[in-house]
Amino acid sequence: RRVSGKHLISLGVHTITRKPMSWHDNLEEPEDARFLNLLHHAALGPRKKYPETQTESQEIGWDSEPLISPERGDRRLNHFRVYNDITLYKAKMWSLGEDDRHK
């Protein structure tokens, strides 16, 4: 490096960033089938790449099928909202902004 006046002049080799509208940076090149296959394989999810988990964190959620068949009529597993007179009354009170604490 050499100092010339107030400016620092470097005599080494520097990389220059590409220009998007330059003709030599946008030349068409033939497709590389091996590279495209590698790229598509890398984009696959882990369940499509490997037959079993590769890390311990993959074990959570690896088998996404439910263990039992979901039966909508089984009230032991499905707790739907049930509206009775008292629940409708309290829902109306809360929607009006009334406080239900004792004064």
VMD Tcl script that builds the backbone (N, CA, C; Angstrom):
set m [mol new atoms 309]
animate dup $m
set s [atomselect $m all]
$s set {name element resname resid chain x y z} {
  {N N ARG 1 A 0.845 -1.192 0.000}
  {CA C ARG 1 A 0.000 0.000 0.000}
  {C C ARG 1 A 0.876 1.236 0.000}
  {N N ARG 2 A 0.371 2.228 -0.610}
  {CA C ARG 2 A 1.153 3.431 -0.735}
  {C C ARG 2 A 0.238 4.623 -0.440}
  {N N VAL 3 A 0.741 5.580 0.272}
  {CA C VAL 3 A -0.042 6.761 0.618}
  {C C VAL 3 A 0.323 7.876 -0.335}
  {N N SER 4 A -0.667 8.444 -0.989}
  {CA C SER 4 A -0.457 9.540 -1.923}
  {C C SER 4 A -1.302 10.702 -1.454}
  {N N GLY 5 A -0.700 11.680 -0.858}
  {CA C GLY 5 A -1.458 12.810 -0.336}
  {C C GLY 5 A -2.318 12.345 0.821}
  {N N LYS 6 A -3.597 12.545 0.720}
  {CA C LYS 6 A -4.530 12.107 1.752}
  {C C LYS 6 A -5.185 10.776 1.415}
  {N N HIS 7 A -4.933 10.200 0.240}
  {CA C HIS 7 A -5.606 9.001 -0.217}
  {C C HIS 7 A -4.703 7.784 -0.076}
  {N N LEU 8 A -5.298 6.660 0.285}
  {CA C LEU 8 A -4.583 5.400 0.410}
  {C C LEU 8 A -4.789 4.613 -0.881}
  {N N ILE 9 A -3.726 4.255 -1.555}
  {CA C ILE 9 A -3.805 3.529 -2.810}
  {C C ILE 9 A -3.319 2.106 -2.565}
  {N N SER 10 A -4.147 1.121 -2.903}
  {CA C SER 10 A -3.790 -0.263 -2.712}
  {C C SER 10 A -3.381 -0.854 -4.047}
  {N N LEU 11 A -2.280 -1.571 -4.070}
  {CA C LEU 11 A -1.776 -2.161 -5.299}
  {C C LEU 11 A -2.095 -3.649 -5.394}
  {N N GLY 12 A -2.876 -4.195 -4.463}
  {CA C GLY 12 A -3.198 -5.612 -4.464}
  {C C GLY 12 A -4.358 -5.928 -5.400}
  {N N VAL 13 A -4.745 -7.209 -5.441}
  {CA C VAL 13 A -5.838 -7.668 -6.290}
  {C C VAL 13 A -7.137 -7.602 -5.477}
  {N N HIS 14 A -8.165 -7.019 -6.054}
  {CA C HIS 14 A -9.455 -6.891 -5.386}
  {C C HIS 14 A -10.532 -7.534 -6.250}
  {N N THR 15 A -11.496 -8.139 -5.595}
  {CA C THR 15 A -12.625 -8.663 -6.351}
  {C C THR 15 A -13.632 -7.553 -6.560}
  {N N ILE 16 A -14.231 -7.559 -7.703}
  {CA C ILE 16 A -15.224 -6.550 -8.049}
  {C C ILE 16 A -16.577 -7.245 -8.132}
  {N N THR 17 A -17.574 -6.652 -7.545}
  {CA C THR 17 A -18.895 -7.264 -7.562}
  {C C THR 17 A -19.454 -7.282 -8.979}
  {N N ARG 18 A -20.304 -8.259 -9.220}
  {CA C ARG 18 A -20.917 -8.392 -10.539}
  {C C ARG 18 A -21.964 -7.310 -10.753}
  {N N LYS 19 A -22.125 -6.963 -11.993}
  {CA C LYS 19 A -23.138 -5.977 -12.354}
  {C C LYS 19 A -24.309 -6.724 -12.994}
  {N N PRO 20 A -25.521 -6.525 -12.500}
  {CA C PRO 20 A -26.644 -7.313 -13.000}
  {C C PRO 20 A -26.974 -7.081 -14.469}
  {N N MET 21 A -26.689 -5.931 -15.021}
  {CA C MET 21 A -27.048 -5.650 -16.414}
  {C C MET 21 A -25.881 -5.863 -17.378}
  {N N SER 22 A -24.769 -6.402 -16.880}
  {CA C SER 22 A -23.611 -6.610 -17.728}
  {C C SER 22 A -23.828 -7.814 -18.638}
  {N N TRP 23 A -23.346 -7.753 -19.886}
  {CA C TRP 23 A -23.578 -8.840 -20.835}
  {C C TRP 23 A -22.767 -10.077 -20.484}
  {N N HIS 24 A -21.553 -9.920 -19.943}
  {CA C HIS 24 A -20.720 -11.096 -19.680}
  {C C HIS 24 A -21.106 -11.805 -18.384}
  {N N ASP 25 A -21.835 -11.151 -17.526}
  {CA C ASP 25 A -22.308 -11.820 -16.316}
  {C C ASP 25 A -23.624 -12.552 -16.533}
  {N N ASN 26 A -24.306 -12.283 -17.624}
  {CA C ASN 26 A -25.607 -12.889 -17.876}
  {C C ASN 26 A -25.593 -13.823 -19.083}
  {N N LEU 27 A -24.471 -14.467 -19.340}
  {CA C LEU 27 A -24.389 -15.403 -20.451}
  {C C LEU 27 A -25.164 -16.669 -20.112}
  {N N GLU 28 A -25.824 -17.225 -21.118}
  {CA C GLU 28 A -26.551 -18.475 -20.933}
  {C C GLU 28 A -25.561 -19.626 -20.901}
  {N N GLU 29 A -25.687 -20.470 -19.897}
  {CA C GLU 29 A -24.824 -21.633 -19.782}
  {C C GLU 29 A -25.681 -22.885 -19.870}
  {N N PRO 30 A -25.118 -24.001 -20.341}
  {CA C PRO 30 A -25.912 -25.235 -20.420}
  {C C PRO 30 A -26.283 -25.733 -19.017}
  {N N GLU 31 A -27.437 -26.404 -18.929}
  {CA C GLU 31 A -27.895 -26.913 -17.644}
  {C C GLU 31 A -27.023 -28.068 -17.196}
  {N N ASP 32 A -26.751 -28.101 -15.927}
  {CA C ASP 32 A -26.000 -29.194 -15.336}
  {C C ASP 32 A -26.997 -30.099 -14.619}
  {N N ALA 33 A -27.272 -31.273 -15.181}
  {CA C ALA 33 A -28.298 -32.166 -14.639}
  {C C ALA 33 A -27.940 -32.647 -13.239}
  {N N ARG 34 A -26.671 -32.916 -12.985}
  {CA C ARG 34 A -26.256 -33.385 -11.661}
  {C C ARG 34 A -26.504 -32.306 -10.610}
  {N N PHE 35 A -26.159 -31.064 -10.950}
  {CA C PHE 35 A -26.374 -29.959 -10.008}
  {C C PHE 35 A -27.860 -29.757 -9.735}
  {N N LEU 36 A -28.682 -29.854 -10.775}
  {CA C LEU 36 A -30.121 -29.688 -10.578}
  {C C LEU 36 A -30.696 -30.801 -9.711}
  {N N ASN 37 A -30.225 -32.038 -9.898}
  {CA C ASN 37 A -30.678 -33.137 -9.047}
  {C C ASN 37 A -30.273 -32.915 -7.596}
  {N N LEU 38 A -29.054 -32.456 -7.377}
  {CA C LEU 38 A -28.614 -32.153 -6.012}
  {C C LEU 38 A -29.450 -31.040 -5.398}
  {N N LEU 39 A -29.773 -30.045 -6.188}
  {CA C LEU 39 A -30.568 -28.923 -5.691}
  {C C LEU 39 A -31.976 -29.370 -5.322}
  {N N HIS 40 A -32.594 -30.185 -6.165}
  {CA C HIS 40 A -33.945 -30.678 -5.873}
  {C C HIS 40 A -33.940 -31.633 -4.683}
  {N N HIS 41 A -32.897 -32.438 -4.566}
  {CA C HIS 41 A -32.807 -33.350 -3.423}
  {C C HIS 41 A -32.644 -32.563 -2.115}
  {N N ALA 42 A -31.878 -31.483 -2.150}
  {CA C ALA 42 A -31.675 -30.666 -0.949}
  {C C ALA 42 A -32.953 -29.961 -0.536}
  {N N ALA 43 A -33.834 -29.699 -1.483}
  {CA C ALA 43 A -35.077 -28.987 -1.171}
  {C C ALA 43 A -36.139 -29.914 -0.591}
  {N N LEU 44 A -35.932 -31.225 -0.663}
  {CA C LEU 44 A -36.909 -32.165 -0.109}
  {C C LEU 44 A -36.919 -32.092 1.412}
  {N N GLY 45 A -38.035 -32.463 1.988}
  {CA C GLY 45 A -38.118 -32.533 3.439}
  {C C GLY 45 A -37.384 -33.752 3.959}
  {N N PRO 46 A -37.069 -33.782 5.257}
  {CA C PRO 46 A -36.305 -34.906 5.790}
  {C C PRO 46 A -37.034 -36.240 5.696}
  {N N ARG 47 A -38.367 -36.250 5.745}
  {CA C ARG 47 A -39.086 -37.522 5.659}
  {C C ARG 47 A -38.997 -38.116 4.260}
  {N N LYS 48 A -38.797 -37.285 3.240}
  {CA C LYS 48 A -38.666 -37.791 1.873}
  {C C LYS 48 A -37.223 -38.165 1.541}
  {N N LYS 49 A -36.253 -37.622 2.299}
  {CA C LYS 49 A -34.852 -37.934 2.050}
  {C C LYS 49 A -34.404 -39.212 2.739}
  {N N TYR 50 A -34.827 -39.394 3.981}
  {CA C TYR 50 A -34.286 -40.468 4.804}
  {C C TYR 50 A -35.394 -41.418 5.256}
  {N N PRO 51 A -35.085 -42.721 5.391}
  {CA C PRO 51 A -36.111 -43.666 5.868}
  {C C PRO 51 A -36.376 -43.548 7.364}
  {N N GLU 52 A -35.401 -43.051 8.130}
  {CA C GLU 52 A -35.595 -42.865 9.575}
  {C C GLU 52 A -34.913 -41.579 10.010}
  {N N THR 53 A -35.143 -41.191 11.259}
  {CA C THR 53 A -34.623 -39.909 11.741}
  {C C THR 53 A -33.102 -39.899 11.754}
  {N N GLN 54 A -32.533 -38.725 11.533}
  {CA C GLN 54 A -31.085 -38.558 11.545}
  {C C GLN 54 A -30.608 -37.894 12.833}
  {N N THR 55 A -31.476 -37.124 13.471}
  {CA C THR 55 A -31.142 -36.463 14.732}
  {C C THR 55 A -32.254 -36.729 15.732}
  {N N GLU 56 A -31.970 -36.451 16.984}
  {CA C GLU 56 A -32.982 -36.672 18.020}
  {C C GLU 56 A -34.120 -35.668 17.911}
  {N N SER 57 A -33.820 -34.473 17.455}
  {CA C SER 57 A -34.887 -33.473 17.345}
  {C C SER 57 A -35.863 -33.813 16.222}
  {N N GLN 58 A -35.442 -34.611 15.247}
  {CA C GLN 58 A -36.358 -35.031 14.190}
  {C C GLN 58 A -37.342 -36.084 14.676}
  {N N GLU 59 A -37.034 -36.759 15.788}
  {CA C GLU 59 A -37.918 -37.805 16.293}
  {C C GLU 59 A -39.276 -37.244 16.700}
  {N N ILE 60 A -39.300 -35.992 17.133}
  {CA C ILE 60 A -40.557 -35.365 17.519}
  {C C ILE 60 A -41.286 -34.986 16.243}
  {N N GLY 61 A -42.413 -35.582 16.014}
  {CA C GLY 61 A -43.214 -35.280 14.844}
  {C C GLY 61 A -42.863 -36.078 13.610}
  {N N TRP 62 A -41.942 -37.057 13.718}
  {CA C TRP 62 A -41.571 -37.843 12.534}
  {C C TRP 62 A -42.753 -38.676 12.049}
  {N N ASP 63 A -43.448 -39.338 12.974}
  {CA C ASP 63 A -44.647 -40.097 12.618}
  {C C ASP 63 A -45.857 -39.205 12.852}
  {N N SER 64 A -46.410 -38.689 11.790}
  {CA C SER 64 A -47.489 -37.705 11.932}
  {C C SER 64 A -48.881 -38.322 11.898}
  {N N GLU 65 A -48.983 -39.637 11.665}
  {CA C GLU 65 A -50.305 -40.248 11.670}
  {C C GLU 65 A -50.793 -40.358 13.111}
  {N N PRO 66 A -52.093 -40.128 13.349}
  {CA C PRO 66 A -52.599 -40.252 14.719}
  {C C PRO 66 A -52.530 -41.695 15.206}
  {N N LEU 67 A -52.304 -41.867 16.510}
  {CA C LEU 67 A -52.189 -43.209 17.069}
  {C C LEU 67 A -53.530 -43.925 17.117}
  {N N ILE 68 A -54.607 -43.158 17.299}
  {CA C ILE 68 A -55.945 -43.730 17.293}
  {C C ILE 68 A -56.778 -42.978 16.275}
  {N N SER 69 A -57.810 -43.617 15.775}
  {CA C SER 69 A -58.662 -42.942 14.793}
  {C C SER 69 A -59.538 -41.922 15.520}
  {N N PRO 70 A -59.604 -40.695 15.030}
  {CA C PRO 70 A -60.398 -39.677 15.708}
  {C C PRO 70 A -61.891 -39.903 15.481}
  {N N GLU 71 A -62.577 -40.245 16.523}
  {CA C GLU 71 A -64.023 -40.411 16.449}
  {C C GLU 71 A -64.672 -39.168 17.027}
  {N N ARG 72 A -65.405 -38.460 16.220}
  {CA C ARG 72 A -65.991 -37.190 16.653}
  {C C ARG 72 A -67.082 -37.385 17.698}
  {N N GLY 73 A -67.686 -38.557 17.747}
  {CA C GLY 73 A -68.763 -38.784 18.698}
  {C C GLY 73 A -68.281 -39.213 20.073}
  {N N ASP 74 A -67.009 -39.531 20.231}
  {CA C ASP 74 A -66.475 -39.974 21.513}
  {C C ASP 74 A -66.255 -38.764 22.410}
  {N N ARG 75 A -67.080 -38.632 23.456}
  {CA C ARG 75 A -67.006 -37.451 24.316}
  {C C ARG 75 A -65.825 -37.503 25.271}
  {N N ARG 76 A -65.136 -38.634 25.372}
  {CA C ARG 76 A -63.955 -38.700 26.231}
  {C C ARG 76 A -62.798 -37.914 25.633}
  {N N LEU 77 A -62.728 -37.821 24.301}
  {CA C LEU 77 A -61.609 -37.163 23.639}
  {C C LEU 77 A -61.973 -35.807 23.045}
  {N N ASN 78 A -63.238 -35.568 22.783}
  {CA C ASN 78 A -63.671 -34.327 22.144}
  {C C ASN 78 A -64.499 -33.519 23.133}
  {N N HIS 79 A -63.981 -32.360 23.488}
  {CA C HIS 79 A -64.671 -31.490 24.438}
  {C C HIS 79 A -65.137 -30.241 23.685}
  {N N PHE 80 A -66.302 -30.333 23.114}
  {CA C PHE 80 A -66.835 -29.212 22.358}
  {C C PHE 80 A -67.501 -28.228 23.309}
  {N N ARG 81 A -67.669 -27.014 22.846}
  {CA C ARG 81 A -68.363 -26.014 23.656}
  {C C ARG 81 A -69.842 -26.349 23.707}
  {N N VAL 82 A -70.352 -26.365 24.919}
  {CA C VAL 82 A -71.765 -26.651 25.125}
  {C C VAL 82 A -72.397 -25.389 25.684}
  {N N TYR 83 A -73.446 -24.919 25.049}
  {CA C TYR 83 A -74.129 -23.709 25.501}
  {C C TYR 83 A -75.404 -24.078 26.244}
  {N N ASN 84 A -75.437 -23.703 27.511}
  {CA C ASN 84 A -76.624 -23.846 28.348}
  {C C ASN 84 A -77.144 -22.458 28.656}
  {N N ASP 85 A -78.187 -22.376 29.461}
  {CA C ASP 85 A -78.741 -21.071 29.824}
  {C C ASP 85 A -77.726 -20.219 30.567}
  {N N ILE 86 A -77.015 -20.826 31.533}
  {CA C ILE 86 A -76.072 -20.045 32.337}
  {C C ILE 86 A -74.860 -19.609 31.510}
  {N N THR 87 A -74.389 -20.461 30.586}
  {CA C THR 87 A -73.240 -20.062 29.780}
  {C C THR 87 A -73.613 -18.964 28.786}
  {N N LEU 88 A -74.806 -19.003 28.257}
  {CA C LEU 88 A -75.248 -17.927 27.360}
  {C C LEU 88 A -75.408 -16.618 28.122}
  {N N TYR 89 A -75.909 -16.703 29.370}
  {CA C TYR 89 A -76.091 -15.517 30.208}
  {C C TYR 89 A -74.738 -14.874 30.516}
  {N N LYS 90 A -73.728 -15.701 30.911}
  {CA C LYS 90 A -72.414 -15.155 31.245}
  {C C LYS 90 A -71.711 -14.620 29.993}
  {N N ALA 91 A -71.882 -15.273 28.866}
  {CA C ALA 91 A -71.275 -14.780 27.637}
  {C C ALA 91 A -71.847 -13.421 27.268}
  {N N LYS 92 A -73.130 -13.227 27.471}
  {CA C LYS 92 A -73.752 -11.934 27.188}
  {C C LYS 92 A -73.246 -10.876 28.152}
  {N N MET 93 A -73.097 -11.241 29.443}
  {CA C MET 93 A -72.574 -10.285 30.434}
  {C C MET 93 A -71.164 -9.845 30.063}
  {N N TRP 94 A -70.313 -10.807 29.689}
  {CA C TRP 94 A -68.932 -10.468 29.361}
  {C C TRP 94 A -68.849 -9.665 28.072}
  {N N SER 95 A -69.728 -9.912 27.117}
  {CA C SER 95 A -69.689 -9.141 25.873}
  {C C SER 95 A -70.116 -7.700 26.107}
  {N N LEU 96 A -70.960 -7.470 27.119}
  {CA C LEU 96 A -71.370 -6.107 27.443}
  {C C LEU 96 A -70.362 -5.393 28.337}
  {N N GLY 97 A -69.353 -6.144 28.799}
  {CA C GLY 97 A -68.315 -5.542 29.601}
  {C C GLY 97 A -68.667 -5.441 31.079}
  {N N GLU 98 A -69.677 -6.138 31.505}
  {CA C GLU 98 A -70.058 -6.095 32.910}
  {C C GLU 98 A -69.124 -6.975 33.714}
  {N N ASP 99 A -68.823 -6.486 34.930}
  {CA C ASP 99 A -67.925 -7.207 35.821}
  {C C ASP 99 A -68.741 -8.140 36.687}
  {N N ASP 100 A -68.298 -9.381 36.849}
  {CA C ASP 100 A -69.078 -10.324 37.636}
  {C C ASP 100 A -68.540 -10.486 39.056}
  {N N ARG 101 A -67.593 -9.636 39.464}
  {CA C ARG 101 A -67.075 -9.719 40.841}
  {C C ARG 101 A -68.080 -9.091 41.788}
  {N N HIS 102 A -68.047 -9.610 43.000}
  {CA C HIS 102 A -68.942 -9.067 44.029}
  {C C HIS 102 A -68.396 -7.733 44.511}
  {N N LYS 103 A -69.296 -6.793 44.740}
  {CA C LYS 103 A -68.871 -5.466 45.200}
  {C C LYS 103 A -69.055 -5.331 46.674}
}
mol reanalyze $m
mol bondsrecalc $m
mol representation Tube
mol addrep $m
